[in-house]
Each structure stands twice: as structure tokens, then as C-alpha cells.
Amino acid sequence: MDISCVAEDLARRKPMTPPTVCQPSSILEVDSFHAPEAEDWDNDFSSITSSIIDYEFENGRRYHAYKAGKQDRLDLQHHVIRLLLNGELHLAPLETPKKILDLGTGTGLWAIEMADKFPDATVIGTDLSPVQPAMVPDNVRFEISDIESDWMYKENSFDYIHSRYMLGSITDWEAMIQRAYRHCKPGAYFEMQDLDPRLTSDDDSISKSPMHLMFCELIVDASEKYGKPVPHHTQYKGWFEEAGFVDVREYLFKIPVNTWPKNKQLKEVGKYQLLNYTEGYEAIGIGLFTRSLKWQPSEFQVLLARLRQELKDRTIHVYQHFVVTVGRKPFSSRSSDSTPAPVGS
């Protein structure tokens, strides 16, 4: 198979979206490094996994070795987001919540760390897959549950509800947010943290990444066809407000896909996100491309090979948006109730 010919054919299948240019005040500064040769980059990349093993969270829990499996990829995503949020597990103004619900808990790492942070709280993690560890703090429990079906919990019962990285899992986002509203106590907070996979850049370097741009656009298209729409990062705030939440706050972050930013924190985020995508894009995309888009596996592998080369190129300054949306259920039914109050105060 001629990779160049196949790649050109793939590029003709769907017109590329013009690059999105952010306002000057939000433009990320590029590190003025000399791009290394391929073999030097490979040596740098091979050191990423060992540095992850040595990373230690503030509460003393040590990150496990990355093995490129699904569970390990979920833990790596947790690591990336904690770096992005300056080590925080949440942005809602919590003080002493008593009952916390984690939707789509995955490996349960977030729930476990929240239980450590709030030892007097009961933390419940729900997921369709029972992949969570058996040895956990006493105030954590995990339950198998479909969050798109009727919840097994009483309404008005949680001090804080959290969801993160639910892309590809939700059929009706507005219905899920409304269900979270009903299950929050008056005064409680709901927080959603999610990635917008649409690729963008602050300059024209995105034009040098046609395969990555195509991959991200087709992931959105394939998810839509599969019945799991991918929201734009600007949509969540409106859905929160329509559900009835007040004092809704939206926090927008940029996640670079390699180490091109000058900012040290974002450079570190980009290092781990590069590992996440280099090792994880095949698992993320193969099912959607072959089932929803009817691609042949060989076509997908050609795209993936070209894409991985673009991922490593530090002269391509692309990133994705990560949005955290926080809303509070009012203490009364009046929409004028907009005075925030820390949960448990």
C-alpha cells in the first residue's frame, strides 16, 4: 500500500475546517527551542513513562506505571487534568460535603482522592465497568450503573456531583445535566469537566497537521453517527442554566498536544498528553472509524501512522480546549437566588 496515495485520498474525503485563531490576550507563547532530530525526540519520549512513575500527588498516592491499556490511559488523563488545574480535584467551592457522586468514575482514582481529601464524606463512584480497585478508603464505594437510565438515588440527596471525560458515553447531554440538577440538594454543586476534541491553534501551524485535524473532525462526525454527540465547549454553560443551575461559572483551559508551549506548566501537560495520544489514539478511534464511518482497518492505520508523526512535531502549535463548568442548585425555586455558598459551610 502506498501511504502517500492513501493519505492524499483521505485528505480529499472531507474538507478541512479553517484554523481557529484565538484573541491575542489568550494566545499561548511558543518556546523558542531548536527542534531536535527524530532520534533525540524518541529518547526524550521514552523518558516520559519513567517520569510518570516517579510523579507523586500531594496526598502521597503514587501514580502507577503506564502500560498503554485503557485503565492506565484513564489514570493518565486524570494526571493530565490535575496538572492543568494546579493539582485541584474540583473547582466548585466545597468545604465539608457529606455526600459526593462521581459519574462515570472509570478507574475510581478521582473518587479515591476525593475520599482522602474529605474523610467525613461518602463518595460514590458509578460506572458501567467494574474496573475499580478493591482496596479503597472506607468512605468510598463503587456501583455499576448506567447514568443515562433512571438513577437509583433519591433526588435532592447529594452535596456535590462530578463528571469528567464523558465524551462518547452520553446520548442526551441536556437530560443528564437535568438529572444531576434533580439529585443535587438545594445549594449543592454540579461540576462537569470535559475535553472538546476539535483541534485549533493560535497561528497557522495547524495547516501542517492535516492528518491530526482530519482525525479530530472525523471523531466528532463518527460519534454523532453513533448517537453520542460531542458538544462544543461553549454549549455546557447554557445547558446548566436551562436546567435551573445558578451562579454558573465556566473555566476554559488549553491542552497542548506536545511540549511546544513556553509556559512550563503547559509544557508538562503537553508532554503527558502526547503520550496519551500517541499510545491511545488507536483505541479511541478504531471502533468509531470502522463501525460508524465504514473505513477499512488498513486505511485507519495509514492515517494513524501519519498522524503520529505530526503529534511529535514541535513546530505544530495545536491544542484542544478543556472546559470546566460549575453550577449551583438554588436554595429556592426563584431564579433570583444567585448568591454562591460553599457546600458544608
C-alpha positions, 0 to 999 in steps of 0.5 A: 500500500502506498501511504502517500496515495492513501493519505492524499485520498483521505485528505480529499474525503472531507474538507478541512475546517479553517484554523481557529485563531484565538484573541491575542490576550489568550494566545499561548507563547511558543518556546523558542527551542531548536527542534531536535532530530527524530532520534533525540525526540524518541529518547526524550519520549521514552523518558516520559513513562519513567517520569510518570512513575516517579510523579507523586500527588500531594496526598502521597498516592503514587501514580502507577506505571503506564502500560498503554491499556485503557485503565492506565490511559484513564489514570493518565488523563486524570494526571493530565487534568490535575496538572492543568488545574494546579493539582485541584480535584474540583473547582466548585467551592466545597468545604465539608460535603457529606455526600459526593457522586462521581459519574462515570468514575472509570478507574475510581482514582478521582473518587479515591482522592476525593475520599482522602481529601474529605474523610467525613464524606461518602463518595460514590463512584458509578460506572458501567465497568467494574474496573475499580480497585478493591482496596479503597478508603472506607468512605468510598464505594463503587456501583455499576450503573448506567447514568443515562437510565433512571438513577437509583438515588433519591433526588435532592440527596447529594452535596456535590456531583462530578463528571469528567471525560464523558465524551462518547458515553452520553446520548442526551447531554441536556437530560443528564445535566437535568438529572444531576440538577434533580439529585443535587440538594438545594445549594449543592454543586454540579461540576462537569469537566470535559475535553472538546476534541476539535483541534485549533491553534493560535497561528497557522501551524495547524495547516501542517497537521492535516492528518491530526485535524482530519482525525479530530473532525472525523471523531466528532462526525463518527460519534454523532453517527453513533448517537453520542454527540460531542458538544462544543465547549461553549454549549455546557454553560447554557445547558446548566442554566436551562436546567435551573443551575445558578451562579454558573461559572465556566473555566476554559483551559488549553491542552497542548498536544506536545511540549511546544508551549513556553509556559512550563506548566503547559509544557508538562501537560503537553508532554503527558498528553502526547503520550496519551495520544500517541499510545491511545489514539488507536483505541479511541478511534478504531471502533468509531472509524470502522463501525460508524464511518465504514473505513477499512482497518488498513486505511485507519492505520495509514492515517494513524501512522501519519498522524503520529508523526505530526503529534511529535512535531514541535513546530505544530502549535495545536491544542484542544480546549478543556472546559470546566463548568460549575453550577449551583442548585438554588436554595429556592425555586426563584431564579433570583437566588444567585448568591454562591455558598460553599457546600458544608459551610 
